[in-house]
Amino acid sequence: MPAISFAYEMAEADIMERPPRNPIKDRLVNRRLIFFSYLQVGFIQACGGFCVYFTLMMHNGFMPDRLLQLMRDWENKYINDLEDSFGQEWA
């Protein structure tokens, strides 16, 4: 991928004549980048992950309202026929 960006990026004639950046004032990671990468993109990815999870569970017969207390019944040694939202039994 970096080779593609080098091929299409225009060369800067005065790149070596510019002074170096000030490490105190000109930071590489600033508040705007952290906000964008962690809060905005992270929220979108989390929503996408939950959407996929609930879609797959619904496809397998477990509706979201049934998923809330399912772990208690799933790990119970004495319940051997766990029923999903469609009436199918899971052993």
C-alpha positions in Angstrom: 0.0 0.0 0.0 2.7 2.6 0.7 4.0 2.2 -2.8 0.6 3.2 -4.2 0.6 6.4 -2.2 4.2 7.2 -3.4 3.1 6.7 -7.0 0.2 9.1 -6.9 1.4 11.7 -4.4 2.9 14.8 -5.9 6.5 15.5 -5.0 7.2 18.6 -2.8 10.0 20.7 -4.1 10.9 22.4 -0.8 10.6 19.5 1.5 14.3 19.6 2.6 14.3 23.4 3.0 11.4 23.4 5.6 12.4 23.5 9.3 11.5 20.3 11.3 8.3 20.3 13.2 8.2 21.5 16.8 7.7 18.3 18.9 5.9 20.3 21.7 3.5 22.3 19.6 3.1 20.1 16.5 2.1 16.8 17.9 1.4 13.7 15.7 -1.4 12.5 18.0 -3.7 15.3 19.1 -7.2 15.4 20.7 -8.9 15.5 17.4 -7.2 12.3 16.2 -8.0 10.5 19.5 -11.6 11.6 19.4 -12.0 10.5 15.8 -10.2 7.1 16.1 -11.5 6.0 19.5 -14.8 7.6 20.1 -16.3 8.0 16.6 -14.9 5.1 14.7 -14.9 2.8 17.8 -18.6 3.5 18.4 -19.4 2.7 14.8 -17.4 -0.5 15.0 -19.1 -1.5 18.2 -22.6 -0.9 16.8 -21.6 -3.0 13.7 -20.3 -5.8 15.9 -23.5 -5.9 18.0 -25.6 -5.9 14.9 -23.8 -8.9 13.5 -24.0 -10.7 16.8 -27.7 -10.2 17.3 -28.4 -11.0 13.6 -26.5 -14.3 13.9 -28.2 -15.2 17.1 -31.6 -14.4 15.7 -30.8 -16.6 12.7 -30.1 -19.5 15.0 -33.3 -19.0 16.9 -32.4 -16.8 19.9 -34.2 -13.5 19.9 -32.6 -10.6 21.8 -35.1 -10.7 24.7 -34.3 -14.4 25.2 -30.5 -13.8 25.2 -30.6 -11.7 28.4 -31.0 -14.6 30.9 -29.8 -17.4 28.6 -26.3 -18.0 30.1 -27.8 -19.1 33.5 -29.9 -21.8 31.8 -27.2 -22.7 29.3 -24.6 -23.6 31.9 -27.1 -25.3 34.3 -26.2 -29.0 34.6 -29.8 -30.0 35.2 -31.3 -28.4 32.1 -30.5 -30.7 29.3 -33.1 -29.4 26.7 -32.7 -25.7 26.3 -35.4 -24.3 24.1 -34.9 -21.4 21.7 -37.4 -18.8 20.5 -38.6 -21.1 17.7 -39.3 -24.1 20.0 -36.2 -26.1 19.0 -34.3 -27.9 21.7 -30.5 -27.4 22.1 -28.6 -30.1 24.0 
